[in-house]
Amino acid sequence: MRLAPVLILGLVTGAAVTAAACSEGQARPPEQKAPAPAVPIAAAPAVRKDMPLEISVIGSVEAYSTVTVRAQITGELTAVKFEQGDDVQEGQELFTLDRRPLEAALQQAEATLERDSANAANAKAILERQEQLTQRGIVARETRDTARTQVAALEATLASDRAAVENAKVQLQYATIRAPISGRTGALMVTAGNLVRANDQTPLVTINQVTPVYVSFAFPEAMLADLRRYMARGTLHVEAKLANDPAGASAAGRITFVDNAVDQTTGTIKLKGTFANQDRTLWPGQFANVNVRLTTEPDVIVVPSAAVQTGPDGSYVYVVKADQTVEMRPVTVARLAGTETVIKEGLAKGDSVVTDGHLRLVPGSRVTVRDAAGEKAGS
């Protein structure tokens, strides 16, 4: 049976087209997946340097000494010699009470002393005569003994009179109230014309010594052994910064007091630092951030605290390798020091660690390191 020429031509043409299509499909290479874009990160090198070992706690400022001034006698307040809030010096006159009753009492005591002194002198003269007459046998011994008793009694009276005079002088001194310490006065509780009473519960004024001052704070019990060890080597310095001071003013002092017992309810022990406070940076009653520098550790590995992450197996960092990929490396953290972290194990000097961009990273990710301005740079 013969096929028609047209049919034969169609079959040949279809076969040729099919063969060409298959040949073209075999020659075209398979499509490859495009590489993932590099993740922009911030990085910083691990460095070796000396790091201070510090403990940061909250403390409160206390006056170096506080004295509540009270009257020691009862009387009318006649004058106030200062303004409330003034700085006063030790021995400065502050108040004056009415002196007239006290001066009269002193004069009376002195007059009594003079009278009894005259009586005692007369009794001694009589005793001398009685002694002479007794030796001559003119006067009985009983009379001489009576004269001796009279002299002894008057001498005792004189001693009492002298004590009364001294007491009157002291009372008169109490009429002038002076500052027992140098410091700053508080609110004045009385004014001239008031009647004040001896040892009244309400003080006339309170004086706080603010140069120097104490800063009291609680120190962790767990660090007590280290504290004692470092204190044995020398004076420990402490720094105080006011918690509510936007300027960040700070003062330097030294630890001068360690309490004799640990507070079992808080697990801390009370310490005090003494600050010269010549510029009055610290004020009694304020709260302060206290940093106690125990020692300085030499040549330790330090990285920014932002580089250290925490996972199920502990702390780790992403390290940027030379081929611009990252690896996850576990590290052992020794301690935190502000914005920096001291690494005990896991890093070496010069290792570049990721400080920003961790959320988009997995081990092996390609990265590009940006500088502080956000521009791309080589690692």
NORFENRA-V526694 format. One record per residue. N is the residue number from 1. RES is the residue in one letter. SS is DSSP state (alpha for helix, beta for strand, coil for the rest). D_CENTER is the distance of its C-alpha to the mean C-alpha in Angstrom with 1 decimal. Layout:
BEGIN
((N:RES:SS:D_CENTER) (N:RES:SS:D_CENTER))
END
This chain:
BEGIN
((1:M:coil:116.4) (2:R:coil:115.3) (3:L:coil:112.1) (4:A:coil:112.2) (5:P:alpha:111.0) (6:V:alpha:108.4) (7:L:alpha:106.8) (8:I:alpha:106.6) (9:L:alpha:105.0) (10:G:alpha:102.3) (11:L:alpha:101.4) (12:V:alpha:101.2) (13:T:alpha:99.0) (14:G:alpha:96.6) (15:A:alpha:96.3) (16:A:alpha:95.6) (17:V:alpha:92.8) (18:T:alpha:91.3) (19:A:alpha:91.4) (20:A:alpha:89.8) (21:A:alpha:87.0) (22:C:alpha:86.3) (23:S:alpha:86.4) (24:E:alpha:83.9) (25:G:alpha:81.5) (26:Q:alpha:81.6) (27:A:alpha:80.9) (28:R:coil:77.8) (29:P:coil:74.6) (30:P:coil:72.2) (31:E:coil:69.2) (32:Q:coil:65.8) (33:K:coil:62.4) (34:A:coil:60.2) (35:P:coil:57.0) (36:A:coil:53.7) (37:P:coil:51.8) (38:A:coil:48.8) (39:V:beta:45.4) (40:P:beta:43.2) (41:I:beta:39.8) (42:A:beta:36.8) (43:A:beta:36.1) (44:A:beta:33.9) (45:P:beta:34.5) (46:A:coil:32.7) (47:V:beta:31.4) (48:R:beta:30.5) (49:K:beta:27.6) (50:D:beta:24.7) (51:M:beta:21.6) (52:P:beta:18.1) (53:L:beta:17.1) (54:E:beta:13.5) (55:I:beta:11.7) (56:S:beta:9.9) (57:V:beta:8.2) (58:I:beta:7.0) (59:G:beta:4.4) (60:S:beta:5.7) (61:V:beta:6.2) (62:E:beta:9.0) (63:A:beta:11.9) (64:Y:beta:12.7) (65:S:beta:16.0) (66:T:beta:17.9) (67:V:beta:21.7) (68:T:beta:24.2) (69:V:beta:27.4) (70:R:coil:30.6) (71:A:coil:34.2) (72:Q:coil:35.9) (73:I:coil:39.4) (74:T:coil:41.1) (75:G:beta:42.5) (76:E:beta:42.6) (77:L:beta:39.7) (78:T:beta:41.6) (79:A:beta:39.0) (80:V:beta:35.4) (81:K:coil:34.5) (82:F:coil:31.4) (83:E:coil:30.1) (84:Q:coil:27.3) (85:G:coil:24.1) (86:D:coil:25.3) (87:D:beta:23.5) (88:V:beta:25.4) (89:Q:coil:26.0) (90:E:coil:26.5) (91:G:coil:30.2) (92:Q:coil:30.7) (93:E:beta:33.3) (94:L:beta:31.9) (95:F:beta:34.8) (96:T:beta:38.4) (97:L:beta:40.5) (98:D:coil:44.3) (99:R:coil:45.5) (100:R:alpha:49.2) (101:P:alpha:49.4) (102:L:alpha:47.4) (103:E:alpha:49.6) (104:A:alpha:52.6) (105:A:alpha:51.4) (106:L:alpha:50.8) (107:Q:alpha:54.3) (108:Q:alpha:55.8) (109:A:alpha:54.1) (110:E:alpha:55.3) (111:A:alpha:58.8) (112:T:alpha:58.9) (113:L:alpha:57.9) (114:E:alpha:60.7) (115:R:alpha:63.3) (116:D:alpha:62.4) (117:S:alpha:62.4) (118:A:alpha:65.9) (119:N:alpha:67.0) (120:A:alpha:65.6) (121:A:alpha:67.4) (122:N:alpha:70.7) (123:A:alpha:70.2) (124:K:alpha:69.8) (125:A:alpha:72.9) (126:I:alpha:74.8) (127:L:alpha:73.6) (128:E:alpha:74.9) (129:R:alpha:78.3) (130:Q:alpha:78.4) (131:E:alpha:77.7) (132:Q:alpha:80.6) (133:L:alpha:82.9) (134:T:alpha:82.0) (135:Q:alpha:82.8) (136:R:coil:86.2) (137:G:coil:86.8) (138:I:coil:87.1) (139:V:coil:84.1) (140:A:coil:83.2) (141:R:alpha:80.1) (142:E:alpha:78.8) (143:T:alpha:78.6) (144:R:alpha:76.7) (145:D:alpha:74.2) (146:T:alpha:73.7) (147:A:alpha:72.9) (148:R:alpha:70.3) (149:T:alpha:68.7) (150:Q:alpha:68.6) (151:V:alpha:66.9) (152:A:alpha:64.3) (153:A:alpha:63.6) (154:L:alpha:63.2) (155:E:alpha:60.9) (156:A:alpha:58.6) (157:T:alpha:58.9) (158:L:alpha:57.9) (159:A:alpha:54.8) (160:S:alpha:53.9) (161:D:alpha:54.7) (162:R:alpha:52.4) (163:A:alpha:49.6) (164:A:alpha:50.3) (165:V:alpha:50.2) (166:E:alpha:46.8) (167:N:alpha:45.5) (168:A:alpha:46.9) (169:K:alpha:45.2) (170:V:alpha:41.8) (171:Q:alpha:42.4) (172:L:alpha:43.3) (173:Q:alpha:40.1) (174:Y:alpha:38.2) (175:A:coil:39.8) (176:T:beta:37.5) (177:I:beta:33.8) (178:R:beta:31.4) (179:A:coil:27.7) (180:P:coil:26.4) (181:I:coil:23.2) (182:S:coil:22.3) (183:G:beta:20.0) (184:R:beta:20.4) (185:T:beta:22.8) (186:G:coil:22.5) (187:A:coil:25.5) (188:L:coil:28.8) (189:M:coil:30.4) (190:V:coil:33.8) (191:T:coil:36.2) (192:A:coil:39.2) (193:G:coil:42.1) (194:N:coil:40.2) (195:L:beta:41.1) (196:V:beta:38.2) (197:R:coil:38.6) (198:A:coil:37.4) (199:N:coil:34.1) (200:D:coil:34.1) (201:Q:coil:31.5) (202:T:coil:30.5) (203:P:coil:28.7) (204:L:coil:30.0) (205:V:beta:26.5) (206:T:beta:22.9) (207:I:beta:21.1) (208:N:beta:17.4) (209:Q:beta:16.4) (210:V:beta:13.9) (211:T:beta:14.6) (212:P:beta:12.7) (213:V:beta:9.7) (214:Y:beta:7.2) (215:V:beta:3.6) (216:S:beta:5.3) (217:F:beta:5.8) (218:A:beta:9.3) (219:F:beta:10.8) (220:P:beta:14.3) (221:E:alpha:17.2) (222:A:alpha:19.2) (223:M:alpha:17.1) (224:L:alpha:17.1) (225:A:alpha:20.3) (226:D:alpha:19.0) (227:L:alpha:15.9) (228:R:alpha:18.3) (229:R:alpha:20.7) (230:Y:alpha:18.6) (231:M:alpha:17.2) (232:A:alpha:20.9) (233:R:alpha:21.6) (234:G:coil:19.3) (235:T:coil:15.9) (236:L:coil:13.1) (237:H:beta:11.1) (238:V:beta:7.6) (239:E:beta:7.2) (240:A:beta:5.2) (241:K:beta:8.0) (242:L:beta:9.0) (243:A:coil:10.7) (244:N:coil:13.8) (245:D:coil:14.4) (246:P:coil:17.6) (247:A:coil:17.5) (248:G:coil:14.3) (249:A:coil:13.1) (250:S:beta:10.4) (251:A:beta:9.3) (252:A:beta:9.6) (253:G:beta:8.8) (254:R:beta:9.9) (255:I:beta:9.5) (256:T:beta:11.7) (257:F:beta:11.9) (258:V:beta:13.1) (259:D:beta:14.8) (260:N:beta:18.5) (261:A:beta:19.1) (262:V:beta:18.2) (263:D:beta:18.1) (264:Q:coil:21.3) (265:T:coil:21.0) (266:T:coil:18.0) (267:G:coil:18.3) (268:T:beta:14.8) (269:I:beta:13.7) (270:K:beta:10.9) (271:L:beta:8.8) (272:K:beta:7.1) (273:G:beta:6.3) (274:T:beta:8.6) (275:F:beta:8.9) (276:A:coil:12.5) (277:N:coil:12.0) (278:Q:coil:15.8) (279:D:coil:16.1) (280:R:coil:14.2) (281:T:coil:12.1) (282:L:coil:9.3) (283:W:coil:11.1) (284:P:coil:10.9) (285:G:coil:11.0) (286:Q:coil:9.5) (287:F:beta:7.8) (288:A:beta:5.7) (289:N:beta:6.6) (290:V:beta:4.8) (291:N:beta:7.9) (292:V:beta:9.0) (293:R:beta:12.5) (294:L:beta:14.9) (295:T:beta:18.0) (296:T:beta:20.3) (297:E:beta:23.2) (298:P:beta:26.4) (299:D:beta:29.0) (300:V:beta:28.1) (301:I:beta:29.6) (302:V:beta:27.4) (303:V:beta:28.5) (304:P:beta:27.1) (305:S:alpha:25.6) (306:A:alpha:28.3) (307:A:alpha:31.0) (308:V:coil:30.1) (309:Q:beta:31.9) (310:T:beta:32.2) (311:G:beta:35.7) (312:P:coil:37.5) (313:D:coil:37.6) (314:G:beta:34.0) (315:S:beta:32.3) (316:Y:beta:34.7) (317:V:beta:35.1) (318:Y:beta:38.2) (319:V:beta:39.4) (320:V:beta:41.8) (321:K:coil:44.8) (322:A:coil:47.3) (323:D:coil:49.8) (324:Q:coil:47.3) (325:T:beta:46.8) (326:V:beta:43.8) (327:E:beta:43.3) (328:M:beta:40.8) (329:R:beta:39.0) (330:P:beta:36.9) (331:V:coil:33.7) (332:T:beta:31.3) (333:V:beta:27.6) (334:A:beta:25.4) (335:R:beta:22.0) (336:L:beta:20.5) (337:A:beta:18.5) (338:G:coil:17.8) (339:T:coil:21.4) (340:E:beta:22.9) (341:T:beta:24.2) (342:V:beta:25.1) (343:I:beta:28.6) (344:K:beta:29.8) (345:E:beta:33.5) (346:G:coil:35.8) (347:L:coil:35.4) (348:A:coil:36.5) (349:K:coil:35.7) (350:G:coil:37.4) (351:D:coil:37.8) (352:S:beta:37.6) (353:V:beta:35.7) (354:V:beta:36.0) (355:T:beta:32.9) (356:D:beta:34.7) (357:G:coil:38.0) (358:H:alpha:37.6) (359:L:alpha:39.3) (360:R:alpha:42.7) (361:L:coil:42.7) (362:V:coil:44.6) (363:P:coil:45.4) (364:G:coil:48.0) (365:S:coil:47.3) (366:R:beta:48.2) (367:V:beta:45.5) (368:T:beta:45.2) (369:V:beta:41.9) (370:R:beta:41.0) (371:D:coil:39.0) (372:A:coil:36.0) (373:A:coil:38.6) (374:G:coil:40.2) (375:E:coil:43.3) (376:K:beta:44.9) (377:A:beta:44.6) (378:G:coil:45.7) (379:S:coil:43.3))
END
